[in-house]
Amino acid sequence: MAKIIFVSREGSEEPRVSASPETVKRLVGLGFSMVVENGAGLASGIPDADFASAGARIETAADAGAADILLRVNRPTAAEIASYKSGAVVFAVMDPYGNEAALAGMAKAGLTTFAMELMPRITRAQSMDVLSSQANLAGYRAVIDAAHEYGRAMPMMMTAAGTVPAAKVFVMGAGVAGLQAIATARRLGAVVSATDVRPAAKEQVASLGGKFIAVEDDEFKAAETTAGYAKPMSAEYQAKQAALVADHIAKQDIVITTALIPGRPAPKLVTRAMLASMKPGSVAVDLAVERGGNIEGSEKGKVVTVEGVTVIGYANVAGRIAASASALYARNLYAFIETMVDKGTKDFSINIEDELVKATMLTNGGAVVHPTFAAAVPAEEPAAAPAPKKAAPRKEKVVSASDAPAEKATRARRKPAKDDAAKKEGL
């Protein structure tokens, strides 16, 4: 009998959906029976009829209890977890850091859960990289939102009435979101500069037409590990870099921040004093606001004025371009699930020795099994759940930001640092 995949409708604050008509059709082709909750795709511009035409049944939330596999954008609520059957497999962005109670609840319910944001950075997993696909769109949207709030033109314009100068945009953090922000701002005609703690980012920024801003002394040149990660910098270097950035921000019209530290609050990069140094009418966008924010005074979900600067703190920025974000996220999920299906028999099975499974599996067999979170959550007696089979592990080439074969002009690979607080990177 075919395994049932249920595509959930998210809460009111999440416009994205975890499947598209394209991926529904492909999952049906892999032998799954697809069920989509009514209205799941409406906020992403996908009517129920499109899912039905792709081969899905349209049902209600009550039908999630019969599903073998559940596809979600965000971690299920306690009420939703209680409605799932023991042994069900859940794929979602789980946000596990600091949410030990939620992990314990999923383990106690006997669910096998996968955190898509923990996908490792290896060649084989590029098509499953949720963080990159969503951050790419967030970087694009950040520039669009900034341009909307900015009361002037972005490109230089030479007219009979005079010249309009180009906007000056400064991007802090040259990860996936930052590089896309640089590329988008350049396309709109802005003069763009950027900073990052990784020396390799200098070439990436330059390739997109941006100017790299950093104190490039001997310490900076040795600030990257062989794996491509940033090393902790000395207090002396940090002070010099902060002074350089503060002076640079005073000359900018738009500042976009993207810096995150996995498992910890976002670092404060822009102070009130820095905002006060900017021209009236300037704009700052905080893409890290959901983790405490990079900009002093930013507020989650709001656009506020701080020291005369418009500070944008929208949450779930990728969700602000939901149709595109859903399409990419759905493909990420499909690519991962496809690795668990035997192409001949169309049997679905989880190989717990697979490096992708090891990196992303949070709970299984009644326990939190991910090594990063297992120690913080006591084991529970599970409801009976099928034991995944084992197979020999496979080795893959690790992808660094400098050699990732993504779209060079708009994308760079983020690093897989999940609990190393020293590895600061862009979103």
C-alpha positions in Angstrom: 0.0 0.0 0.0 1.3 3.4 -0.9 2.6 5.7 1.8 0.4 8.7 2.5 2.1 12.1 2.4 0.1 15.0 4.0 0.8 18.6 3.1 -0.2 20.8 6.0 -1.7 24.3 5.9 0.5 26.6 8.0 -0.6 29.1 10.6 -1.9 32.5 9.7 1.6 34.1 10.0 3.2 31.7 7.5 2.2 32.2 3.8 4.5 29.5 2.5 3.5 25.9 1.7 5.7 22.8 1.7 4.6 21.4 -1.7 3.8 22.7 -5.2 1.8 21.1 -8.0 5.1 20.2 -9.6 6.5 18.4 -6.5 3.1 16.7 -5.8 3.1 15.3 -9.3 6.7 14.0 -8.9 5.9 12.5 -5.5 3.0 10.7 -7.0 5.4 9.4 -9.6 7.5 8.0 -6.8 4.6 5.9 -5.6 3.2 8.1 -2.8 -0.5 8.9 -2.2 -0.7 12.7 -1.8 -3.1 14.5 0.4 -3.1 18.3 0.6 -5.0 20.2 3.4 -7.6 22.5 1.9 -6.3 26.0 1.4 -2.7 25.1 2.1 -1.4 26.9 -1.0 -3.7 29.9 -1.2 -1.3 32.4 0.4 1.3 31.3 -2.1 -1.0 31.7 -5.1 -1.8 27.9 -5.5 -5.5 27.0 -5.5 -6.7 23.6 -4.3 -7.6 22.8 -7.9 -4.0 23.0 -9.0 -3.0 20.4 -6.4 -5.9 18.2 -7.4 -4.9 18.4 -11.0 -1.4 17.3 -10.0 -2.8 14.1 -8.4 -3.5 15.1 -4.8 -6.6 14.6 -2.7 -7.9 17.7 -1.0 -8.8 17.0 2.6 -9.0 18.7 6.0 -6.6 18.9 8.9 -8.2 15.9 10.5 -6.8 13.7 7.8 -3.2 14.4 9.0 -3.7 11.7 11.6 -3.7 9.0 8.9 -0.5 10.2 7.2 2.8 8.3 7.1 4.8 11.4 6.2 4.0 15.0 6.9 5.4 18.0 5.0 5.5 21.3 6.7 7.2 24.7 6.5 7.5 25.1 10.3 7.6 22.8 13.3 4.1 21.5 14.2 2.3 22.8 17.3 1.6 20.7 20.3 -2.0 20.2 19.2 -0.8 19.1 15.7 1.7 16.7 17.2 -1.0 15.1 19.3 -3.0 14.4 16.1 -0.2 12.6 14.3 0.1 8.8 14.5 3.1 7.3 16.2 5.8 6.4 13.7 4.9 9.3 11.3 7.8 11.1 9.7 7.8 14.9 9.7 9.9 17.1 7.5 10.0 20.8 8.4 12.2 23.8 9.5 12.2 22.8 13.2 14.1 25.7 14.8 15.5 23.3 17.5 17.8 25.7 19.3 16.2 26.7 22.7 13.1 24.6 22.0 13.9 21.5 24.0 10.3 21.1 25.2 9.0 20.9 21.6 11.7 18.3 20.7 10.7 16.3 23.8 7.1 16.5 22.7 7.8 15.1 19.2 10.0 12.4 20.7 7.3 11.3 23.2 4.7 11.2 20.4 6.9 8.6 18.6 7.6 10.9 15.6 10.6 10.7 13.4 11.4 14.3 12.6 13.9 16.0 10.3 15.1 19.6 10.6 15.7 20.8 7.1 17.8 23.7 8.2 20.5 21.3 9.5 21.2 19.9 6.0 25.0 19.5 5.6 27.0 21.5 3.1 28.1 18.7 0.7 27.8 18.4 -3.0 25.1 15.8 -2.8 22.9 18.0 -0.6 23.0 21.2 -2.7 19.5 20.7 -4.0 18.1 20.2 -0.5 19.7 23.3 1.0 16.7 25.1 2.5 18.7 27.8 4.2 20.3 28.9 0.9 17.1 28.8 -1.1 15.2 30.9 1.4 18.0 33.2 2.3 18.6 34.0 -1.4 15.0 35.3 -1.6 15.3 37.1 1.7 18.3 39.0 0.4 16.4 40.0 -2.7 13.4 41.1 -0.8 15.4 43.1 1.7 16.6 45.4 -1.1 13.1 45.7 -2.5 11.7 46.7 0.9 14.6 49.1 1.5 13.9 50.8 -1.9 10.2 51.1 -1.1 11.0 52.9 2.2 13.8 55.0 0.7 12.4 58.3 -0.5 14.7 58.7 -3.4 15.7 57.0 -6.6 18.2 54.1 -6.4 20.1 54.6 -9.7 21.9 57.7 -10.8 19.8 59.7 -13.2 21.0 62.5 -15.5 18.2 64.7 -16.6 17.7 68.2 -18.1 16.8 69.3 -14.6 19.9 68.0 -13.1 21.5 64.8 -11.8 20.1 62.4 -9.2 22.9 60.6 -7.4 22.9 56.9 -7.0 21.9 55.4 -3.6 24.8 54.1 -1.5 24.0 50.6 -0.1 26.1 48.8 2.5 25.6 45.1 3.1 26.9 43.6 6.4 27.4 39.8 5.9 28.3 38.3 2.6 26.5 35.0 3.0 23.7 33.8 0.7 21.3 36.6 1.7 24.1 39.2 1.6 25.4 38.3 -1.8 21.9 38.4 -3.2 21.3 41.8 -1.7 24.5 43.0 -3.3 23.4 41.7 -6.7 19.9 43.1 -6.4 21.0 46.5 -5.3 23.6 46.7 -8.1 20.8 45.8 -10.6 18.8 48.7 -9.3 21.7 51.0 -10.0 23.0 51.6 -6.4 26.6 52.0 -5.4 27.2 48.9 -3.2 29.8 48.0 -0.6 29.9 45.1 1.8 31.8 43.6 4.7 32.3 40.1 6.1 34.6 38.4 8.6 35.8 35.9 6.0 38.7 36.9 3.6 37.2 34.8 0.8 34.2 37.0 0.8 36.3 39.8 -0.7 36.4 38.1 -4.1 32.7 37.2 -4.0 31.7 40.8 -3.2 34.0 42.1 -6.0 32.5 39.6 -8.5 29.1 41.2 -8.0 30.4 44.7 -8.4 30.6 45.7 -4.8 33.4 47.3 -2.8 34.8 45.2 0.1 35.2 47.0 3.4 37.5 45.5 6.1 40.7 46.1 8.0 42.9 43.9 5.8 45.8 43.3 8.1 47.8 40.1 8.7 45.2 38.9 11.3 42.4 39.3 8.8 44.3 37.4 6.1 44.7 34.4 8.4 41.1 34.6 9.7 39.7 31.7 7.8 40.1 28.0 8.5 41.0 25.5 5.8 37.3 24.5 5.8 36.3 28.1 4.9 35.1 29.2 8.3 35.9 32.4 10.2 38.2 32.3 13.1 37.6 34.3 16.3 39.2 37.7 16.0 41.2 39.6 18.7 39.6 42.5 20.6 42.1 44.8 19.0 41.1 43.8 15.5 37.4 44.0 16.4 37.9 47.6 17.6 39.6 48.6 14.4 37.0 47.0 12.3 34.2 48.6 14.3 35.7 52.0 13.8 36.1 51.5 10.1 32.5 50.3 9.7 31.1 53.2 11.8 32.9 55.7 9.6 31.6 54.0 6.5 28.0 53.7 7.7 27.8 57.5 8.2 28.2 57.9 4.4 25.5 55.4 3.4 21.9 55.7 2.4 20.8 52.1 3.0 22.3 49.5 5.4 21.3 45.8 5.2 22.5 43.4 7.9 22.4 39.6 7.7 24.8 38.3 10.3 23.7 35.3 12.4 25.5 33.0 14.9 23.8 29.5 14.9 22.2 28.7 18.2 22.9 32.2 19.7 21.4 35.7 19.6 22.4 37.7 16.5 25.4 40.0 17.1 24.8 43.7 17.4 26.5 45.4 14.5 24.8 48.7 14.2 24.4 51.0 17.2 22.1 53.9 17.7 25.1 56.2 17.4 25.8 54.7 14.0 22.2 55.3 12.9 22.4 58.8 14.3 25.4 59.5 12.0 23.4 58.6 8.9 21.6 61.2 6.8 17.9 61.8 7.6 15.7 59.6 5.5 18.2 56.8 5.4 17.0 53.2 5.7 18.3 50.1 7.6 17.1 46.5 7.1 17.7 44.0 9.8 17.4 40.4 8.4 18.4 39.0 11.8 15.6 40.6 13.7 14.0 37.2 14.6 17.2 36.3 16.5 17.5 39.5 18.4 18.6 41.7 15.5 21.9 43.2 14.3 20.6 46.7 14.6 20.0 48.5 17.9 16.3 49.5 18.1 15.0 47.2 15.4 11.7 45.5 16.3 10.4 42.2 15.0 7.6 42.6 12.5 7.7 46.4 12.5 9.1 49.3 10.6 10.2 51.9 13.1 12.2 55.2 13.1 15.4 55.2 15.1 17.5 58.3 15.3 15.9 59.6 12.1 16.5 56.3 10.2 13.8 54.0 9.0 14.6 50.6 10.4 12.9 47.6 8.8 12.4 44.6 10.9 10.1 42.3 9.0 9.9 38.7 10.2 9.9 35.8 7.8 11.3 37.9 4.9 11.3 34.9 2.5 7.6 34.6 3.2 7.1 38.1 1.8 7.8 36.5 -1.6 5.8 33.4 -0.8 5.1 32.0 -4.2 8.8 31.8 -5.1 9.8 30.7 -1.6 7.3 27.9 -1.6 8.4 26.6 -5.0 12.0 26.4 -3.9 11.3 24.9 -0.5 9.0 22.3 -2.1 11.9 21.3 -4.4 14.3 21.1 -1.4 11.9 18.7 0.3 11.3 16.6 -2.8 15.1 16.2 -3.3 15.6 14.9 0.2 12.6 12.5 0.2 13.7 11.2 -3.2 16.9 9.9 -1.6 14.8 7.6 0.7 12.9 6.0 -2.1 14.0 2.8 -3.9 13.5 3.6 -7.6 12.8 0.0 -8.5 10.3 -1.0 -5.7 9.3 2.5 -4.8 9.6 1.6 -1.1 10.3 4.4 1.3 12.9 3.7 4.0 15.2 5.7 6.2 18.9 4.8 6.3 20.1 6.0 9.6 23.7 5.7 8.5 23.2 8.2 5.6 25.1 11.4 6.4 22.1 13.5 5.4 19.9 11.6 7.8 22.5 11.8 10.6 22.8 15.6 10.2 19.0 16.3 10.1 17.2 13.7 12.1 16.1 15.2 15.4 13.9 12.5 16.9 13.4 8.8 16.3 12.1 5.8 18.3 10.9 8.0 21.2 14.1 9.9 21.8 15.9 13.0 20.7 18.7 11.5 18.6 20.6 14.5 17.2 23.9 14.8 19.1 23.6 18.6 19.5 20.2 18.4 21.2 20.0 14.9 22.7 21.9 15.8 26.0 19.4 18.6 26.8 16.3 16.4 26.4 15.7 13.3 28.6 14.6 10.2 26.7 11.0 9.1 26.8 9.5 5.7 26.3 8.3 5.7 22.7 5.1 4.6 21.2 5.9 1.7 18.8 7.5 3.0 15.6 9.2 1.1 12.7 13.0 0.9 13.0 14.8 2.3 9.9 17.2 0.0 8.3 21.0 0.6 8.3 23.4 0.8 5.3 27.0 1.7 4.7 27.7 5.4 5.0 28.8 7.4 1.9 31.5 10.0 1.7 30.9 13.3 0.0 33.0 16.2 -0.9 32.5 19.2 1.5 31.5 22.4 -0.3 33.0 25.6 0.8 31.8 29.1 -0.1 34.7 29.5 -2.5 34.0 26.5 -4.6 30.2 26.1 -4.5 28.9 25.8 -8.1 25.8 27.8 -7.4 24.6 30.8 -9.5 27.8 32.9 -9.1 26.2 36.2 -9.5 23.5 35.7 -6.9 24.3 32.9 -4.6 27.0 31.6 -2.3 27.0 28.5 0.0 26.4 29.0 3.7 28.5 27.0 6.1 27.3 24.1 8.1 28.3 25.5 11.5 25.4 24.6 13.7 26.8 25.0 17.2 30.1 26.8 16.8 29.5 30.3 18.1 32.8 31.5 16.7 31.7 30.9 13.1 29.8 34.1 12.4 28.2 34.3 9.0 25.6 36.0 6.9 22.1 34.7 6.6 
